[in-house]
Amino acid sequence: MIIKAAKLSHKNKVSDGLEKFANISITGYGCIDHDRNSSLGDNYNYDTFIWTKEILEPSEVEIWKETIIHEMKKGKNIYNMARLYRINDYRELLHIAKRYNIEFFDCSNPNSFDDFKKYAEMGINGIKSKVITIMGTSRRSGKFTTSMVLKRELEKYFEIGTVGTEPQAKLCGIDEMVIPQLIPTCHVASTIFGAVKKVDLKNKDLIIVSGQTGIFSNPLEVGTGRGGGVISLSILLGSKPDYIILASNTVDIEDIKRNINIIELLSGKKVIGITINSKNLNLNEKDFKDLLNDISYKLNIPVADVVKGINLDEFIDNIVENIKKYL
């Protein structure tokens, strides 16, 4: 599916990623509003409607379905990021898509392990590329942003490949995308591994794998499809990293250390850098830089804010130095 201009359903962390990193024109936002009994933003000129809300409350499922139908009848292609609700699972939506000659893409594919199985089997014989996995302390810790900024910066030194686990990954130039939450648990790690091997076959120096949620995130959020620490752990073990970056939404050193300790214990690899999401910190730049430097000093690990660019050059230099030792 080729997307040149899109309307998005919601402004959220996914749309933020698209605005920062996707090479598409975003013309507006809106979905069916039951209070107004209409669709918002119908006058925008776009070829594709992107549903950007991954987790739906029961009350939102009908809104999702009505919005998809409304956009299809307007002749718009659909890129669906809803995690538990897929166009492919609704006969009515399939019929409308066919009737109006609509292209659609469901990000969540519970059978995607079939696509990567042969690559995972090949990967058992070895991965030539070095692999760096972005882990997180929790949701909204800046994992995707960190992976995209690292991709941009490290491309100055190496041939970079990427594996994304976010639904916007396909639209942001990521080589392979796996949404792990819908894949049967027994296949998640091997599917991630297969995606890494598929990128490895393109003769990359380094493959960046973006993570989900955090090792300590609650896996018992019933009915949401988030998966919590189960998914985070599967990505860590499935990507078989040589290096790990921890993206953090906290500046609590003890919490950061707790995450580093368990990640290093489970993977047998070192965390070589920390990125801090400062979105909710009310600090001026000088005080924030002092705080990052204090964390770095106490943990003896480079710490940066990749959005504001604080300590970014030194952070990248350290990663480059680590990788060049073994290339």
C-alpha angles and dihedrals in degrees: 000000000000114000120193102159128013143184114216126214098219142014104235142119090298093053089047088057091049092049092051102039114013122098094221134101113248108208102178151320136252149104137194110310112202092199090059095029089222143089120262122232098015093152095066118111109234140135099212136041114213119200101209103179109100102184117049128195114224089255091057099054094082090047089052092051096045091047093051090050092047093051094045091053088054088057096252122146115233132229105186120199097172105127104211099025119071131180088222090064096057118075091197093056092046090051092051092046090053093045093052095036092242126170114216138178127199109204093203111073116172090192097051089110086076090061093054103033096098091048091051089052089051090048092061086074090058147289113244096193122077112246127216117188124200110218126183140214090224143320115318093025094129100258097143093043090049092050093049094047091047089050091053095046099040093049085075089068109022145027100262129204125186140207116192129198096187124091092237092056095095090056095049102059097267113155098221131012127203122176099201102188096078097043116099107265094242090061103041100090094042091048091054088047091050091052090051091051092048089056090043089061088066089069098247123171093215135015119204116207118193117215136214132236113322142289091253096043116125111266091190100075091130117220098002099099092225099122095197118204093358090067094041091053092047091055092048094050095037095052092051092208127206090200135020132207118196117214110202135193090190135065092202102124094204091054091047091049091050090056093045093050096052094041092051092044094051097041102034087225134109128252101232100183145013128214120198124212102217096181094115098036115102099209133126116242096259094051091045092050089050089051093051091049091050091053090047092050095048095047097033090229128116111257126194146164103229095191097053091032094234109162088348098133093052090043092054092044090056092051092048091050091051093050098044090058090070105032 
